[in-house]
Amino acid sequence: MTVARILSQKGRTVVTVQPHRTLAEAAALLTEKGIGALVVSDAGQNVLGMLSERDIIRAVVRGGGAALEAPVSRHMTAKVVCCGRATAVDEVMELMTDGRFRHVPVVEDGRLVGLVSIGDVVKHRIESVEAEHRALREYIATA
């Protein structure tokens, strides 16, 4: 199974934030959308970084409430691991596990085309295991 299948089921909408926006604005956007991370992008096409709830918490712990007025670019993760639509879901799961992050932007030809979360990967992995289980039960029942 590939990332393309996940995107076809969940959609390709990605919530982004511009690097000059404040952490407070980013936190409000995360809350409004009910999500855990934002892709940092200048025009919604290029991936400049990622900003997660954890990044905001870390900034506030280190800098107090004043950190919320800092630009997103100061606290984002700049070295972002991305994948493509043709990337296998198992490979994305391995990237997330090894890198200890929960969101991977999907990029094609240098443009942002989607975002895959650990929840998306787990959901599709469970569906795959359940389908395999059903197939084995049917095979045993007809043997």
C-alpha positions in Angstrom: 0.0 0.0 0.0 1.3 3.5 -0.8 0.8 7.0 0.5 -1.4 7.7 -2.6 -4.0 5.4 -1.2 -4.1 7.2 2.2 -4.4 10.5 0.5 -7.2 9.3 -1.7 -9.2 8.3 1.4 -8.4 11.2 3.7 -8.0 14.0 1.2 -5.1 16.2 0.2 -6.0 19.3 2.3 -3.0 20.4 4.3 -3.1 23.2 6.9 -0.1 25.5 6.5 1.3 28.5 8.4 3.6 31.1 7.1 7.0 31.4 8.8 6.5 35.0 9.9 3.3 34.2 11.8 3.6 34.1 15.6 3.5 31.0 17.8 0.2 32.3 19.3 -1.3 32.4 15.8 -0.1 28.9 15.0 -1.4 27.6 18.3 -4.8 29.2 17.5 -4.8 27.5 14.1 -3.9 24.1 15.6 -6.8 24.5 18.1 -9.3 25.7 15.5 -8.5 22.8 13.1 -8.1 20.2 15.8 -4.7 19.0 14.5 -1.3 18.5 16.1 1.1 19.9 13.5 1.4 22.5 10.7 3.5 22.6 7.6 5.4 25.8 7.5 5.2 27.2 4.0 5.5 30.5 2.3 2.7 30.1 -0.2 1.3 26.6 0.6 3.5 24.9 -1.9 7.0 24.7 -0.6 7.9 22.9 2.7 10.0 25.2 4.8 9.5 23.4 8.1 7.1 21.7 10.5 5.7 23.1 13.7 4.0 20.8 16.2 2.2 21.3 19.5 5.4 19.9 21.1 7.5 22.7 19.5 5.2 25.3 20.9 5.2 23.8 24.4 9.0 23.6 24.3 9.2 27.2 23.3 6.9 28.4 26.1 8.8 26.3 28.7 12.1 27.8 27.6 11.0 31.4 27.0 7.8 31.9 29.0 4.7 33.5 27.6 6.7 35.9 25.5 7.7 33.0 23.3 4.2 33.1 21.9 5.0 36.3 20.1 8.1 34.8 18.4 7.8 33.9 14.7 7.1 30.3 13.7 10.4 30.2 11.8 12.3 30.5 15.1 10.8 27.3 16.6 9.9 25.1 13.6 11.8 22.0 12.7 13.7 23.0 9.6 15.0 19.6 8.5 11.8 18.0 7.4 11.7 14.4 6.2 9.2 14.1 3.3 7.8 11.3 1.2 6.1 11.0 -2.1 2.8 9.5 -3.2 4.5 6.3 -4.4 6.2 5.8 -1.0 5.1 2.6 0.7 3.2 3.0 3.9 5.6 0.7 5.7 8.4 2.9 4.7 6.7 6.0 6.1 6.0 4.1 9.3 9.7 3.3 9.6 10.7 6.9 8.9 8.3 8.1 11.7 9.6 5.5 14.1 13.3 6.1 13.4 12.9 9.9 13.4 10.5 10.1 16.3 8.0 12.3 14.6 4.3 12.0 13.8 3.7 13.9 10.6 5.3 13.6 7.1 4.6 16.0 4.3 4.0 14.4 0.9 5.9 16.2 -1.8 5.8 15.7 -5.6 8.0 17.8 -8.0 9.0 20.0 -5.1 5.4 20.9 -4.3 3.4 20.0 -1.2 0.5 17.6 -2.1 -0.5 16.1 1.2 0.4 15.2 4.8 0.4 11.8 6.4 0.1 11.4 10.2 0.9 8.5 12.4 -2.8 8.1 12.9 -3.3 7.7 9.2 -0.5 5.1 9.0 -1.9 3.1 12.0 -5.4 3.2 10.6 -4.3 1.8 7.3 -2.0 -0.8 8.9 -4.9 -2.0 11.0 -7.2 -2.3 7.9 -4.5 -4.2 6.2 -4.1 -6.7 9.1 -7.8 -7.1 9.3 -8.1 -7.9 5.6 -5.3 -10.4 5.9 -7.0 -12.0 8.9 -10.3 -12.3 6.9 -8.5 -13.8 4.0 -6.8 -16.4 6.2 -10.1 -17.3 7.9 -11.8 -17.7 4.5 -8.9 -19.9 3.3 -9.1 -22.1 6.4 -12.9 -22.4 6.1 -12.7 -23.6 2.5 -9.7 -25.9 3.0 
